[in-house]
Amino acid sequence: MSDILIVDDERDIRELIADILEEEGYTTRRASNSSECMAEIEKEPPALMILDIWLKDSDMDGIDILKIAKRDYPGVPVIIISGHGTIEIAVAAIKQGAYDYIEKPFNIDQLTVVIGRAMETSRLRRENVALRRREAEPPEMIGSSHAFKTLKSQLDKVTKSNGRVLLSGPAGSGKELAARYIHANSGRSEHPFVTVGSASIEPDRMEEVLFGRETPEREIEPGLLEQADGGILYFDEIADMPLGTQSKILRVLVDQSFQRVGGTEKVKVDIRVVSSTTRDLAHEIAEGRFRQELFHRLAVVPIPVPGLDERCEDIPELADHFLRGYNRTQGLPLRALADDATAMLQTMSWPGNVRQLKNLMERVLILSDGKGPICASDLPGPDAPVEHEGRAVALGALATLPLREARELFEREYLLTQINRFGGNISRTANFVGMERSALHRKLKSLGVVTANKQGSRVAFLDEHAAG
């Protein structure tokens, strides 16, 4: 946006400034009095306004217009110009929020330099506003599986409370997204969400980063606790926090106050703490690496976040969400998933969980030709059969078995994969594999495959005793 509004009652001045700016690549609009000026602003706020203080035949002078502009359009920089300038007028203009003040007759080089700086200020303000808007948008929770619905139901129950929440789950499963969902739907949504990367902060700097510091040279430097005042402090990978810092955080949770490093006064804060971990904290406590008292303070409401292997049904919806997102934010081609690609994604292993799926969608969009739906051949397929003269050649242990055992092993692994892909839903699995529901039940029983509930999801596994 490079639109500049020039407001001056002298036509020659308006034309001169417009010619200079248009040669520099800007677009301009012009107004000769306050009425024309306000009409132009209301029609479309400019990126910058150049405003004369004295306007003939006008209801308002430049200072009056400046006050209204800064009240209603605070992001628009205003440069004041005047042929009757005094120090008092310049000071008054700056106090009312003018970006700068230039006297007539002005130096063209000076004018263009000031305008260039003001336009850069305008651009940065717009970017900051857009960034704040994006951050203010509630995080999207994507999914429809039973495991996902269970998670979302638990999150919805804790959003309106101030209880401390401990989110546990594998890396890449979406624990920070869950924490941001709690923040966005809580009474603290207008206040900061501050992340503490427990693993990324050097242990000897942890207290300074959290509590801030006071020095004679730099005076007060607030830490993350003060920055989160009124909002949510999110401890990412809390198990990585040094033991010494754990005891001090414990005191903060009890007192809601602390001392800055080098300071003597108590600092009061009002924060809600949400934490996450990929580790088994009970094991960390037994090994002496995590304080049991801190665990009990943090885990008032423990919520498990399921990995992608527990919510395979959500993979098509998540993949589509990521594909649309990359089209919107990076301009990558908008492509859908073909059925064979969807089936392959749902049967792949996802040690990196949702984050891995997101990265894979970006890689496919960047490296593929960008035409038509994404097919299974566009995806990196581990353990895929090798084609040799039109035949699929089996690899690994399967190729070393007699036909009957190989077929049984294949059927067992295939049906295990399909049942887990459909969240344990036998009817949907039977429909996909082309069997009657009763026939599928018999086949599963003969292969020793059973289904059971696991953390709210229906999953299939091999009953070794029955199979044997």
QUIHUDA-V915720 format. One record per run of one state. SS is the DSSP state (A for helix, B for strand, O for the rest). FROM is the first residue (numbers start at 1). LEN is the number of residues. Records with the same first field share a line. If there is no record, write none. Layout:
# QUIHUDA-V915720
SS=FROM-LEN  FROM-LEN
This chain:
# QUIHUDA-V915720
O=1-2  8-3  24-3  32-2  44-4  53-9  73-4  83-4  96-4  104-4  137-9  159-6  169-6  185-8  198-5  212-1  216-3  222-2  228-4  237-1  241-2  256-1  260-1  262-4  269-3  278-3  287-5  299-2  305-3  311-1  331-6  338-1  348-5  368-6  375-1  379-7  389-2  394-2  401-2  422-4  434-3  448-1  455-2  463-1  468-1
B=3-5  27-5  48-5  77-6  100-4  165-4  193-5  213-3  219-3  232-5  257-3  261-1  266-3  272-6  301-4  337-1  374-1  386-3  391-3  449-6  457-6
A=11-13  34-10  62-11  87-9  108-29  146-13  175-10  203-9  224-4  238-3  243-13  281-6  292-7  308-3  312-19  339-9  353-15  376-3  396-5  403-19  426-8  437-11  464-4
